Amino acid sequence: MSELPRAILLLAASAALVRSEEQKDSQAVSSPCLSVCQMDEASGLCRGCLRTLQEIARWSQLDPPTKRSVWGQIEQRIAALRQSEQS
């Protein structure tokens, strides 16, 4: 069984931080970009941040709740990767 790439583990930690900040009044939501910026043709997701091209392109225009929703989708994608690693 191979390990998840370090970038994905960093992304998971960042997602947890964003989720913990969701309870705060802060309107700022950090970008998931890890400067890997390589699209996986099979999944249609960036290999670094696990976002779709549409999510990446629209990020700066999204409001904070929608950005948090994208982070939630990233967490689901990470969970799916972890599940596939355990299989």
Backbone as XML, in Angstrom:
<?xml version="1.0"?>
<chain id="A" units="angstrom">
  <residue number="1" name="MET">
    <atom name="N" x="0.841" y="-1.183" z="0.000"/>
    <atom name="CA" x="0.000" y="0.000" z="0.000"/>
    <atom name="C" x="0.887" y="1.247" z="0.000"/>
  </residue>
  <residue number="2" name="SER">
    <atom name="N" x="0.652" y="2.159" z="-0.924"/>
    <atom name="CA" x="1.439" y="3.384" z="-0.989"/>
    <atom name="C" x="0.825" y="4.449" z="-0.089"/>
  </residue>
  <residue number="3" name="GLU">
    <atom name="N" x="1.649" y="5.407" z="0.279"/>
    <atom name="CA" x="1.172" y="6.482" z="1.132"/>
    <atom name="C" x="0.627" y="7.613" z="0.280"/>
  </residue>
  <residue number="4" name="LEU">
    <atom name="N" x="-0.293" y="8.367" z="0.850"/>
    <atom name="CA" x="-0.795" y="9.544" z="0.157"/>
    <atom name="C" x="0.340" y="10.547" z="0.013"/>
  </residue>
  <residue number="5" name="PRO">
    <atom name="N" x="0.352" y="11.281" z="-1.085"/>
    <atom name="CA" x="1.397" y="12.301" z="-1.248"/>
    <atom name="C" x="1.369" y="13.311" z="-0.107"/>
  </residue>
  <residue number="6" name="ARG">
    <atom name="N" x="2.531" y="13.817" z="0.215"/>
    <atom name="CA" x="2.668" y="14.787" z="1.307"/>
    <atom name="C" x="1.759" y="15.994" z="1.085"/>
  </residue>
  <residue number="7" name="ALA">
    <atom name="N" x="1.607" y="16.421" z="-0.164"/>
    <atom name="CA" x="0.751" y="17.573" z="-0.469"/>
    <atom name="C" x="-0.689" y="17.321" z="-0.035"/>
  </residue>
  <residue number="8" name="ILE">
    <atom name="N" x="-1.169" y="16.093" z="-0.210"/>
    <atom name="CA" x="-2.543" y="15.766" z="0.168"/>
    <atom name="C" x="-2.685" y="15.772" z="1.691"/>
  </residue>
  <residue number="9" name="LEU">
    <atom name="N" x="-1.670" y="15.302" z="2.390"/>
    <atom name="CA" x="-1.708" y="15.334" z="3.853"/>
    <atom name="C" x="-1.719" y="16.774" z="4.368"/>
  </residue>
  <residue number="10" name="LEU">
    <atom name="N" x="-0.950" y="17.645" z="3.720"/>
    <atom name="CA" x="-0.941" y="19.067" z="4.069"/>
    <atom name="C" x="-2.303" y="19.683" z="3.787"/>
  </residue>
  <residue number="11" name="LEU">
    <atom name="N" x="-2.893" y="19.304" z="2.663"/>
    <atom name="CA" x="-4.211" y="19.793" z="2.296"/>
    <atom name="C" x="-5.252" y="19.369" z="3.325"/>
  </residue>
  <residue number="12" name="ALA">
    <atom name="N" x="-5.170" y="18.138" z="3.790"/>
    <atom name="CA" x="-6.106" y="17.641" z="4.806"/>
    <atom name="C" x="-5.987" y="18.453" z="6.097"/>
  </residue>
  <residue number="13" name="ALA">
    <atom name="N" x="-4.768" y="18.770" z="6.494"/>
    <atom name="CA" x="-4.562" y="19.573" z="7.699"/>
    <atom name="C" x="-5.135" y="20.978" z="7.505"/>
  </residue>
  <residue number="14" name="SER">
    <atom name="N" x="-4.951" y="21.544" z="6.332"/>
    <atom name="CA" x="-5.497" y="22.866" z="6.042"/>
    <atom name="C" x="-7.014" y="22.843" z="6.047"/>
  </residue>
  <residue number="15" name="ALA">
    <atom name="N" x="-7.614" y="21.782" z="5.519"/>
    <atom name="CA" x="-9.074" y="21.645" z="5.507"/>
    <atom name="C" x="-9.614" y="21.607" z="6.931"/>
  </residue>
  <residue number="16" name="ALA">
    <atom name="N" x="-8.929" y="20.897" z="7.793"/>
    <atom name="CA" x="-9.354" y="20.831" z="9.192"/>
    <atom name="C" x="-9.276" y="22.204" z="9.843"/>
  </residue>
  <residue number="17" name="LEU">
    <atom name="N" x="-8.254" y="22.976" z="9.506"/>
    <atom name="CA" x="-8.113" y="24.323" z="10.048"/>
    <atom name="C" x="-9.247" y="25.220" z="9.562"/>
  </residue>
  <residue number="18" name="VAL">
    <atom name="N" x="-9.564" y="25.154" z="8.277"/>
    <atom name="CA" x="-10.663" y="25.952" z="7.734"/>
    <atom name="C" x="-11.964" y="25.582" z="8.431"/>
  </residue>
  <residue number="19" name="ARG">
    <atom name="N" x="-12.186" y="24.283" z="8.644"/>
    <atom name="CA" x="-13.396" y="23.834" z="9.322"/>
    <atom name="C" x="-13.455" y="24.383" z="10.743"/>
  </residue>
  <residue number="20" name="SER">
    <atom name="N" x="-12.322" y="24.408" z="11.447"/>
    <atom name="CA" x="-12.316" y="24.918" z="12.815"/>
    <atom name="C" x="-12.561" y="26.428" z="12.836"/>
  </residue>
  <residue number="21" name="GLU">
    <atom name="N" x="-12.131" y="27.124" z="11.794"/>
    <atom name="CA" x="-12.337" y="28.571" z="11.709"/>
    <atom name="C" x="-13.756" y="28.907" z="11.279"/>
  </residue>
  <residue number="22" name="GLU">
    <atom name="N" x="-14.497" y="27.933" z="10.809"/>
    <atom name="CA" x="-15.863" y="28.164" z="10.362"/>
    <atom name="C" x="-16.718" y="28.736" z="11.484"/>
  </residue>
  <residue number="23" name="GLN">
    <atom name="N" x="-16.414" y="28.385" z="12.703"/>
    <atom name="CA" x="-17.180" y="28.859" z="13.850"/>
    <atom name="C" x="-16.845" y="30.314" z="14.193"/>
  </residue>
  <residue number="24" name="LYS">
    <atom name="N" x="-15.733" y="30.812" z="13.685"/>
    <atom name="CA" x="-15.298" y="32.166" z="14.003"/>
    <atom name="C" x="-16.004" y="33.165" z="13.095"/>
  </residue>
  <residue number="25" name="ASP">
    <atom name="N" x="-15.894" y="34.436" z="13.445"/>
    <atom name="CA" x="-16.523" y="35.500" z="12.670"/>
    <atom name="C" x="-15.703" y="35.896" z="11.451"/>
  </residue>
  <residue number="26" name="SER">
    <atom name="N" x="-14.499" y="35.377" z="11.327"/>
    <atom name="CA" x="-13.609" y="35.744" z="10.225"/>
    <atom name="C" x="-14.251" y="35.442" z="8.880"/>
  </residue>
  <residue number="27" name="GLN">
    <atom name="N" x="-14.203" y="36.395" z="7.985"/>
    <atom name="CA" x="-14.745" y="36.207" z="6.647"/>
    <atom name="C" x="-13.693" y="35.663" z="5.683"/>
  </residue>
  <residue number="28" name="ALA">
    <atom name="N" x="-12.424" y="35.746" z="6.051"/>
    <atom name="CA" x="-11.358" y="35.278" z="5.166"/>
    <atom name="C" x="-11.296" y="33.754" z="5.170"/>
  </residue>
  <residue number="29" name="VAL">
    <atom name="N" x="-11.223" y="33.181" z="3.982"/>
    <atom name="CA" x="-11.073" y="31.735" z="3.824"/>
    <atom name="C" x="-9.873" y="31.527" z="2.908"/>
  </residue>
  <residue number="30" name="SER">
    <atom name="N" x="-8.875" y="30.829" z="3.418"/>
    <atom name="CA" x="-7.645" y="30.641" z="2.649"/>
    <atom name="C" x="-7.871" y="29.751" z="1.435"/>
  </residue>
  <residue number="31" name="SER">
    <atom name="N" x="-7.045" y="29.966" z="0.436"/>
    <atom name="CA" x="-7.096" y="29.170" z="-0.785"/>
    <atom name="C" x="-6.463" y="27.802" z="-0.542"/>
  </residue>
  <residue number="32" name="PRO">
    <atom name="N" x="-7.000" y="26.759" z="-1.155"/>
    <atom name="CA" x="-6.407" y="25.430" z="-1.019"/>
    <atom name="C" x="-5.159" y="25.230" z="-1.891"/>
  </residue>
  <residue number="33" name="CYS">
    <atom name="N" x="-4.828" y="26.202" z="-2.718"/>
    <atom name="CA" x="-3.717" y="26.049" z="-3.664"/>
    <atom name="C" x="-2.415" y="25.741" z="-2.929"/>
  </residue>
  <residue number="34" name="LEU">
    <atom name="N" x="-1.723" y="24.689" z="-3.403"/>
    <atom name="CA" x="-0.424" y="24.300" z="-2.852"/>
    <atom name="C" x="0.700" y="24.512" z="-3.864"/>
  </residue>
  <residue number="35" name="SER">
    <atom name="N" x="0.386" y="25.215" z="-4.952"/>
    <atom name="CA" x="1.337" y="25.509" z="-6.032"/>
    <atom name="C" x="1.862" y="24.246" z="-6.708"/>
  </residue>
  <residue number="36" name="VAL">
    <atom name="N" x="1.050" y="23.199" z="-6.740"/>
    <atom name="CA" x="1.397" y="21.992" z="-7.494"/>
    <atom name="C" x="0.851" y="22.138" z="-8.914"/>
  </residue>
  <residue number="37" name="CYS">
    <atom name="N" x="-0.381" y="22.551" z="-9.044"/>
    <atom name="CA" x="-1.003" y="22.971" z="-10.297"/>
    <atom name="C" x="-0.800" y="22.008" z="-11.464"/>
  </residue>
  <residue number="38" name="GLN">
    <atom name="N" x="-1.176" y="20.768" z="-11.267"/>
    <atom name="CA" x="-1.160" y="19.756" z="-12.325"/>
    <atom name="C" x="-2.503" y="19.057" z="-12.310"/>
  </residue>
  <residue number="39" name="MET">
    <atom name="N" x="-3.177" y="19.095" z="-13.447"/>
    <atom name="CA" x="-4.492" y="18.465" z="-13.520"/>
    <atom name="C" x="-4.347" y="16.983" z="-13.833"/>
  </residue>
  <residue number="40" name="ASP">
    <atom name="N" x="-5.099" y="16.176" z="-13.118"/>
    <atom name="CA" x="-5.149" y="14.744" z="-13.365"/>
    <atom name="C" x="-6.247" y="14.499" z="-14.389"/>
  </residue>
  <residue number="41" name="GLU">
    <atom name="N" x="-5.876" y="13.967" z="-15.545"/>
    <atom name="CA" x="-6.851" y="13.773" z="-16.620"/>
    <atom name="C" x="-7.955" y="12.796" z="-16.241"/>
  </residue>
  <residue number="42" name="ALA">
    <atom name="N" x="-7.624" y="11.771" z="-15.497"/>
    <atom name="CA" x="-8.614" y="10.755" z="-15.144"/>
    <atom name="C" x="-9.693" y="11.303" z="-14.209"/>
  </residue>
  <residue number="43" name="SER">
    <atom name="N" x="-9.281" y="12.061" z="-13.204"/>
    <atom name="CA" x="-10.243" y="12.556" z="-12.216"/>
    <atom name="C" x="-10.765" y="13.957" z="-12.539"/>
  </residue>
  <residue number="44" name="GLY">
    <atom name="N" x="-10.009" y="14.729" z="-13.299"/>
    <atom name="CA" x="-10.382" y="16.112" z="-13.567"/>
    <atom name="C" x="-10.061" y="17.042" z="-12.416"/>
  </residue>
  <residue number="45" name="LEU">
    <atom name="N" x="-9.248" y="16.563" z="-11.468"/>
    <atom name="CA" x="-8.892" y="17.344" z="-10.288"/>
    <atom name="C" x="-7.415" y="17.728" z="-10.320"/>
  </residue>
  <residue number="46" name="CYS">
    <atom name="N" x="-7.112" y="18.848" z="-9.697"/>
    <atom name="CA" x="-5.720" y="19.242" z="-9.538"/>
    <atom name="C" x="-5.047" y="18.251" z="-8.593"/>
  </residue>
  <residue number="47" name="ARG">
    <atom name="N" x="-3.847" y="17.833" z="-8.934"/>
    <atom name="CA" x="-3.121" y="16.877" z="-8.087"/>
    <atom name="C" x="-2.669" y="17.506" z="-6.774"/>
  </residue>
  <residue number="48" name="GLY">
    <atom name="N" x="-2.615" y="18.823" z="-6.710"/>
    <atom name="CA" x="-2.198" y="19.496" z="-5.485"/>
    <atom name="C" x="-3.347" y="19.803" z="-4.553"/>
  </residue>
  <residue number="49" name="CYS">
    <atom name="N" x="-4.376" y="20.480" z="-5.066"/>
    <atom name="CA" x="-5.448" y="20.964" z="-4.187"/>
    <atom name="C" x="-6.761" y="20.203" z="-4.330"/>
  </residue>
  <residue number="50" name="LEU">
    <atom name="N" x="-6.828" y="19.269" z="-5.252"/>
    <atom name="CA" x="-8.019" y="18.440" z="-5.466"/>
    <atom name="C" x="-9.251" y="19.254" z="-5.849"/>
  </residue>
  <residue number="51" name="ARG">
    <atom name="N" x="-9.039" y="20.394" z="-6.511"/>
    <atom name="CA" x="-10.167" y="21.171" z="-7.022"/>
    <atom name="C" x="-10.316" y="20.939" z="-8.517"/>
  </residue>
  <residue number="52" name="THR">
    <atom name="N" x="-11.536" y="21.168" z="-9.003"/>
    <atom name="CA" x="-11.781" y="21.125" z="-10.440"/>
    <atom name="C" x="-11.282" y="22.429" z="-11.057"/>
  </residue>
  <residue number="53" name="LEU">
    <atom name="N" x="-11.153" y="22.445" z="-12.381"/>
    <atom name="CA" x="-10.759" y="23.686" z="-13.057"/>
    <atom name="C" x="-11.756" y="24.805" z="-12.770"/>
  </residue>
  <residue number="54" name="GLN">
    <atom name="N" x="-13.034" y="24.476" z="-12.747"/>
    <atom name="CA" x="-14.059" y="25.482" z="-12.468"/>
    <atom name="C" x="-13.900" y="26.044" z="-11.056"/>
  </residue>
  <residue number="55" name="GLU">
    <atom name="N" x="-13.645" y="25.182" z="-10.077"/>
    <atom name="CA" x="-13.451" y="25.649" z="-8.704"/>
    <atom name="C" x="-12.230" y="26.549" z="-8.594"/>
  </residue>
  <residue number="56" name="ILE">
    <atom name="N" x="-11.176" y="26.198" z="-9.313"/>
    <atom name="CA" x="-9.951" y="27.006" z="-9.302"/>
    <atom name="C" x="-10.211" y="28.362" z="-9.947"/>
  </residue>
  <residue number="57" name="ALA">
    <atom name="N" x="-10.838" y="28.356" z="-11.119"/>
    <atom name="CA" x="-11.069" y="29.589" z="-11.874"/>
    <atom name="C" x="-11.986" y="30.560" z="-11.136"/>
  </residue>
  <residue number="58" name="ARG">
    <atom name="N" x="-12.961" y="30.056" z="-10.406"/>
    <atom name="CA" x="-13.950" y="30.900" z="-9.747"/>
    <atom name="C" x="-13.585" y="31.277" z="-8.317"/>
  </residue>
  <residue number="59" name="TRP">
    <atom name="N" x="-12.506" y="30.709" z="-7.765"/>
    <atom name="CA" x="-12.186" y="30.868" z="-6.349"/>
    <atom name="C" x="-12.244" y="32.326" z="-5.884"/>
  </residue>
  <residue number="60" name="SER">
    <atom name="N" x="-11.611" y="33.225" z="-6.597"/>
    <atom name="CA" x="-11.535" y="34.622" z="-6.137"/>
    <atom name="C" x="-12.896" y="35.319" z="-6.161"/>
  </residue>
  <residue number="61" name="GLN">
    <atom name="N" x="-13.853" y="34.772" z="-6.860"/>
    <atom name="CA" x="-15.184" y="35.370" z="-6.947"/>
    <atom name="C" x="-16.176" y="34.770" z="-5.950"/>
  </residue>
  <residue number="62" name="LEU">
    <atom name="N" x="-15.797" y="33.699" z="-5.279"/>
    <atom name="CA" x="-16.708" y="33.008" z="-4.370"/>
    <atom name="C" x="-16.809" y="33.730" z="-3.030"/>
  </residue>
  <residue number="63" name="ASP">
    <atom name="N" x="-17.996" y="33.679" z="-2.419"/>
    <atom name="CA" x="-18.158" y="34.238" z="-1.083"/>
    <atom name="C" x="-17.630" y="33.217" z="-0.063"/>
  </residue>
  <residue number="64" name="PRO">
    <atom name="N" x="-17.363" y="33.664" z="1.175"/>
    <atom name="CA" x="-16.786" y="32.763" z="2.180"/>
    <atom name="C" x="-17.567" y="31.464" z="2.408"/>
  </residue>
  <residue number="65" name="PRO">
    <atom name="N" x="-18.905" y="31.487" z="2.501"/>
    <atom name="CA" x="-19.607" y="30.212" z="2.693"/>
    <atom name="C" x="-19.400" y="29.233" z="1.527"/>
  </residue>
  <residue number="66" name="THR">
    <atom name="N" x="-19.343" y="29.753" z="0.315"/>
    <atom name="CA" x="-19.132" y="28.881" z="-0.848"/>
    <atom name="C" x="-17.703" y="28.350" z="-0.860"/>
  </residue>
  <residue number="67" name="LYS">
    <atom name="N" x="-16.748" y="29.171" z="-0.454"/>
    <atom name="CA" x="-15.363" y="28.705" z="-0.348"/>
    <atom name="C" x="-15.268" y="27.570" z="0.670"/>
  </residue>
  <residue number="68" name="ARG">
    <atom name="N" x="-15.968" y="27.719" z="1.791"/>
    <atom name="CA" x="-15.964" y="26.654" z="2.795"/>
    <atom name="C" x="-16.616" y="25.384" z="2.247"/>
  </residue>
  <residue number="69" name="SER">
    <atom name="N" x="-17.617" y="25.562" z="1.391"/>
    <atom name="CA" x="-18.261" y="24.413" z="0.759"/>
    <atom name="C" x="-17.271" y="23.678" z="-0.150"/>
  </residue>
  <residue number="70" name="VAL">
    <atom name="N" x="-16.466" y="24.435" z="-0.886"/>
    <atom name="CA" x="-15.439" y="23.816" z="-1.731"/>
    <atom name="C" x="-14.451" y="23.061" z="-0.847"/>
  </residue>
  <residue number="71" name="TRP">
    <atom name="N" x="-14.052" y="23.655" z="0.268"/>
    <atom name="CA" x="-13.158" y="22.967" z="1.208"/>
    <atom name="C" x="-13.791" y="21.666" z="1.690"/>
  </residue>
  <residue number="72" name="GLY">
    <atom name="N" x="-15.103" y="21.683" z="1.923"/>
    <atom name="CA" x="-15.795" y="20.468" z="2.339"/>
    <atom name="C" x="-15.739" y="19.393" z="1.264"/>
  </residue>
  <residue number="73" name="GLN">
    <atom name="N" x="-15.869" y="19.807" z="0.012"/>
    <atom name="CA" x="-15.762" y="18.850" z="-1.091"/>
    <atom name="C" x="-14.348" y="18.293" z="-1.179"/>
  </residue>
  <residue number="74" name="ILE">
    <atom name="N" x="-13.365" y="19.146" z="-0.925"/>
    <atom name="CA" x="-11.967" y="18.685" z="-0.917"/>
    <atom name="C" x="-11.785" y="17.630" z="0.177"/>
  </residue>
  <residue number="75" name="GLU">
    <atom name="N" x="-12.359" y="17.869" z="1.348"/>
    <atom name="CA" x="-12.261" y="16.883" z="2.433"/>
    <atom name="C" x="-12.885" y="15.551" z="2.016"/>
  </residue>
  <residue number="76" name="GLN">
    <atom name="N" x="-13.998" y="15.606" z="1.316"/>
    <atom name="CA" x="-14.632" y="14.371" z="0.836"/>
    <atom name="C" x="-13.727" y="13.656" z="-0.166"/>
  </residue>
  <residue number="77" name="ARG">
    <atom name="N" x="-13.066" y="14.418" z="-1.005"/>
    <atom name="CA" x="-12.152" y="13.819" z="-1.989"/>
    <atom name="C" x="-10.948" y="13.187" z="-1.293"/>
  </residue>
  <residue number="78" name="ILE">
    <atom name="N" x="-10.449" y="13.837" z="-0.252"/>
    <atom name="CA" x="-9.337" y="13.272" z="0.521"/>
    <atom name="C" x="-9.775" y="11.976" z="1.186"/>
  </residue>
  <residue number="79" name="ALA">
    <atom name="N" x="-10.973" y="11.972" z="1.760"/>
    <atom name="CA" x="-11.489" y="10.759" z="2.406"/>
    <atom name="C" x="-11.594" y="9.620" z="1.390"/>
  </residue>
  <residue number="80" name="ALA">
    <atom name="N" x="-12.033" y="9.936" z="0.177"/>
    <atom name="CA" x="-12.128" y="8.910" z="-0.861"/>
    <atom name="C" x="-10.746" y="8.383" z="-1.235"/>
  </residue>
  <residue number="81" name="LEU">
    <atom name="N" x="-9.754" y="9.263" z="-1.300"/>
    <atom name="CA" x="-8.386" y="8.820" z="-1.584"/>
    <atom name="C" x="-7.859" y="7.911" z="-0.478"/>
  </residue>
  <residue number="82" name="ARG">
    <atom name="N" x="-8.124" y="8.311" z="0.755"/>
    <atom name="CA" x="-7.689" y="7.480" z="1.889"/>
    <atom name="C" x="-8.357" y="6.107" z="1.841"/>
  </residue>
  <residue number="83" name="GLN">
    <atom name="N" x="-9.627" y="6.098" z="1.516"/>
    <atom name="CA" x="-10.362" y="4.837" z="1.410"/>
    <atom name="C" x="-9.769" y="3.943" z="0.324"/>
  </residue>
  <residue number="84" name="SER">
    <atom name="N" x="-9.425" y="4.547" z="-0.812"/>
    <atom name="CA" x="-8.857" y="3.751" z="-1.903"/>
    <atom name="C" x="-7.463" y="3.246" z="-1.551"/>
  </residue>
  <residue number="85" name="GLU">
    <atom name="N" x="-6.734" y="4.009" z="-0.725"/>
    <atom name="CA" x="-5.402" y="3.586" z="-0.278"/>
    <atom name="C" x="-5.508" y="2.374" z="0.645"/>
  </residue>
  <residue number="86" name="GLN">
    <atom name="N" x="-6.595" y="2.273" z="1.395"/>
    <atom name="CA" x="-6.772" y="1.170" z="2.335"/>
    <atom name="C" x="-7.263" y="-0.089" z="1.645"/>
  </residue>
  <residue number="87" name="SER">
    <atom name="N" x="-7.776" y="0.044" z="0.441"/>
    <atom name="CA" x="-8.297" y="-1.128" z="-0.292"/>
    <atom name="C" x="-7.193" y="-1.954" z="-0.888"/>
  </residue>
</chain>
